[in-house]
Amino acid sequence: MDLSAYDYHLPKESIAQTPAANRPDSKLLILERATGKITHAKFSDISSIMGKGDVLVRNNSKVIYARLYGKKITGGKVEILLMEKVSDQPERWTCLYTGAKIRVGSQIYIDNKLGVEIKCTMIDKGLNGHCIVEFNMSISTQLENIGNLPLPPYIENKNNLDDRYQTVYASVDGSIAAPTAGLHFDQALDAKLKDNGVVFTAVTLHVGIGTFTPIKVEVIENHKMHSEKVHIDEATIQTINNGKRLGRNIYAVGTTTVRSLEGVASKCGKLSPYDGEVELFIYPGFKFSIVDKLITNFHLPKTTLMAMIAAFIGQVHEDPDRGRQILVETYKQAIENDYKFYSFGDSMAII
């Protein structure tokens, strides 16, 4: 399918700059994927569409303070976005950098609140700002004193938003971007859902830069998906399998949760305990075997996220492209009804 089919125009004013004052007060667009019918609600109304015994699966990954600011010895300013530790070199990280030109072997002095000298050395440089740096000390446990949460570049005023760029249930450090579909839940809504008999469980997928990278090939089937680390434990498997056995719906919160569940099921032949990499690219024609319902935000154009949503909608139709058509029309109506898009934006439940 041609990439242009996943493009759309989004007015700047439709990009959310701040979250809703109360997390569950964001708007909720409910889409019936079989008919294309749309209902407008608030996110707190999610409790009215979930039944007793339905399973709610969420990604418990926590955003790390991955954006570091520093300078060269000459004073040139540099910004580094940590992506992942190099496994066999604990003080080395793969990164993205912007700012002053840096050569291999050059050192960057990192701004921090610890009152100690923290510096890193450029070990290797790749294309488009990708690099490997090595720090002079262990930084993993000190990131809150060294770095900043990597709020998206389209958020113009990044002050006082740290708490709101984490889900209330985040518990496992590792992401460099929030699994944003979960930002709408708070403790009160969780309590209400549990009182209604909804069963909670979690997976862990650490969100990396590749999640939001636009597709750059004209035919989307030719796109090579990045790999991501996923952890699913035995308790989660049992909870989901029990829900399936009883005929309950499996609700995935966000595309990262979908990639975890369907990625592991595809790789292992069934949903199994797993701790490793997945690299599943979901696009129209894919057959979902685990997820029945999906709670998600509104996504950037020409991304793998849109292709996944189109595939999920389209699974219930004979024509694989029907899902994309419904998705494009749904986004159009969301814009017309003043829904806010992207990380701090509103939500969509696809049922």
N, C-alpha and C positions, 0 to 999 in steps of 0.2 A: 504494500500500500504506500502511496506517495505521502511524504512527510507533510506537505502543505495541507493535507486533510486534517491535521491536528493543530492548525494555527487558528487564532482568533484575536480580535482586537479588544484590548482591555483599557478603558479610560484610566488615567492616572488616579483619579479620585476614587476608583473602585479598589485600590490597593490599601489594605488596612495598615494604618500607621501605629495604632495602639489597640490593645485587646479590649474586649467588653469589660465594663467595671466589675461585673461578677461573671465568672467563667461560664456558667450555664445559661446566661442571658443572651449569648450570641444567637444569631438566627440559625434555624435548621430548615433546610430544604429536603423534603422527603420525596424521593423518586421511586415510583413503582416501575421496575425495569421491564416488566412484561408488557405494560401498557403505555409507558411514558408519562403517566399521570404525575402531576406535581402538587404537593401540599406544602404550604408555608407554615412554619411553627417556630418555637424557641427550642434551644438545645435541651432545656430541662424536660421538654415533652418526650424525649427519647424513652423515658420510663413508661410511656403509654403504648409504645409499639413493641416493647420487648416482653415476652411471655415468661411465666414461671418455668424455671429449668433451662431457659436459654443460656448459652455460654458466651461470656464477653471476654475476648482475648485481647490483651493490650501489650504494647512494647514498653518494658520497664527501663529501657536505656536512659541514662542521665547525660545531659550535655556537659562537657568539660570546658574549663576556661582556656580555650585553645588558641585565642588570638593574642599574640604577644607583640609588644612594641619595643623597638630598640634602635640602636644607631651604630654606625661604623666608628672606628677610632677617629676618622676624619670629620665626624659629625653628621654624615648623611643618614637620614631617617629610613628605617626599614620596618615593615610589618610582616609578621610570620603567622601563618595559620597551621597549627599542628594537625596532622592527619592520622598518623599511626606510628607506634613504636616499631623500630626494626627489631624483630624478635630475637636475633642472636647478638644484638648490640644494645643493651638496655638504655644507654644514654643517647642513642641515635633515634631520630624521628624523620619520617617523610613529611614534607611540608609544602606549602605554597608560600611564595614570598612576593612582595611588591615593594617599590620604593627605590632607593639608591642601588646602583649596580653593584653586584657582589661577585667576586671571583672565588673559585675553588681555593680553599686555604685561608680566606679572609674570615675575620672574627666579627661577631655582632654582640654588642653589649645590651642586655635585656633590662628594660625598666622593671622595677619590682618594689614591693613594700617590705622586703626582708632586711634591707640594709646590708646586703652582701653583694659581692660581684658575681653576677650570673652572665655567662657568655656562652656563645655557641660558635662552632667553626663550620663553615660550608665544606662539606665532604664531597658532594657530587651535585651537579646541576643537570636538569633535564629541560624539556620544552615547556613553554607556557607557564613559567614560574615554579615548576616542580623542582624540588631539591631534597637532599638529605643533609641534616645538620647534626652535630654532636655537641652535647652540653657538657660543661665542666663539673656538673653535679647532677644528682637525681632530682628531677623536677615534678614527677608524677604526683606526689603527695602535697606539693606546694603550689599547684596551679592557681588556686584562688587568690594567692598573694602575688602571683606573677602575671597571670593572664587576664583576659576579659572574655565574657561569653561571646561567641561568634554570631551576633545577631545579623540577620540578612542585610545585604547592602541597600535594599530599597527602604529600610526603616530609617527615616531621616533623623529622628531624635532618639538616641539609644539610652538615654538616662533613665534610671530607676525601673528598668524592665527585666532585670535578671530573674526575679522570682516568677514572673509571668512567662518566661521562656523555658520553664521546666514544667513537666506534668507533675501533679501532686503525688503521683505514685512512683516517680523516677527513683531508682535505687542502685543501678549498676553503672558506674562511670564508663564513658567510652564514646559517646556521640559528639560530632562537631556541628550538628544541627538537631533541633528538636523534632521528635515524631509528633507533628503539630495537630493531628486529629485528636490526640488525647488532651490537648490544652483546655478543652471545654468542660472537663470533669472537675468537680471539687468534692470534698469529703461529704458534704450534705447529700449531693446527688448519688454518690457511691452508696451511702447508707440507705437511701430510698430504694435504689435498685436491688440491694441485698434484701431489704425487707420484702420486696416484691418477688423474691425467689430467684433472681438472676444470679448465675454462678460465675465467679470471677477466676481468671487464670492469666498467666503472663508468659511471654517469650522475651528474648533479648536479641535485638539486632542493633548494632552500633551504626548510626547513620553517618555516612561519609559524603565527600564532595560529589561522588559519582551519582548519587541519588537525584541531584538536581541538574546534572549536566545535560544540556540540550542534545537531542539526537542530531548528528551532523551528516548522516547519509540520507540521500533522497528517498531510498526505499527502506522503510523502517525495519523490515525483516533482516536487513544486512547489518543492523546495529549490533555491536558487541557489548554485552552487559558487563559492568564492573562486578567484582566479587565482594561479598560482605560477610562479616562474621556473625554467625547465628548460634544461639544456645537455646535448646528446648529440653526441659527435664522430664523425667518419667511422670511426675505428678500432673504436669500439664497434658501429657499424652492421655493419661487415664481420664482426666476431666473431659477432654474433647471427645474421646471415644465413647465415654458414658453418655454424653449429650447426644451423640450421633445414634447410639443404640436406642435411646429413648425417643428419638424423633424430634429432638429440640434443634433450634437454630443455632448455628455457630456464627457469632458476630465478630468480625475482625475490626479493630480500631486502627485505621490507617493503612497505607500501602506497605509500610515496613512490616506490619504484622502479616499481611497477605503474603509478602515475599518470603517471610520466615516459614509460614505453614505450608504454602504450596511449593516453595523451593525445596524444603526437606522431603515432602511427600513425593515430589518428582524425582529427586536424587536417590532416595532410598526405596522407592516403590510403594511406600506407605508412610504414614506419619509415625516417626520413631524418635526416641531420645537422640539428640544430636548436638555436637559441639564442633563447628568447623565452618567452612566457607560454602556459600551458595552464590550462584551467578545466573539465576533464572530470569530471562527476559519474557515478560508476559505481554502479549499483544493479541488482537482479535483472532479468534480461532482456538485459543487456549481453553482447555477444559478444567475448570476448578473442581477439585475433589474434596476440599475441606471447608472452605468458606461459603456460607449461605447468604449472609448479609454483610454489608460494608458501611462503616462510618468513616467519612473522609472529609478533607477540606477541598477547596478549589485550587487547581494546580496551574503552574506555568505552561504556556503553549509549547508545542513541539518537544515534549519530554516523555520519558518512559512511563511516567506517572499517568499521563493522559491515555497512553496506549493501554495500560492496565485497566483503567476505569472503563474504557470502551469495550475491552474484552469481557469484563465482568457483566456489564449491562447486556452485551450481545450474546452471552451464552444461552439465554432463554429464547433466542430468535434463530430461525433457520438461516438467515442471511448474516454472516459475520460482520458486515459493515453497518448493520442496523444499530448496533451499540454505539458506534461513533456518531451516527446521525442523531440519535437521542441525546448523547452527551453534548454535542455542539448546540442543539436546541435548548437543552437545560441550562448551559452556561449563558446563553443569550438571555433567557428569562431571568436568570439570577442577576445579571447586570442590570436589566430593566427594572428589577425589584429591589435594587440598591443593596444587594448582598456584597459583603466585603471579601476580597480574595487574598490568598497566600497565608503566610504563617499565623498572623494574628486575626485572620479573617473568620468568616462564618463557616458553617458545616453543612454536609450533605449526608443523608442516610439513604442508601440504595437497598431497597427491600424487594 
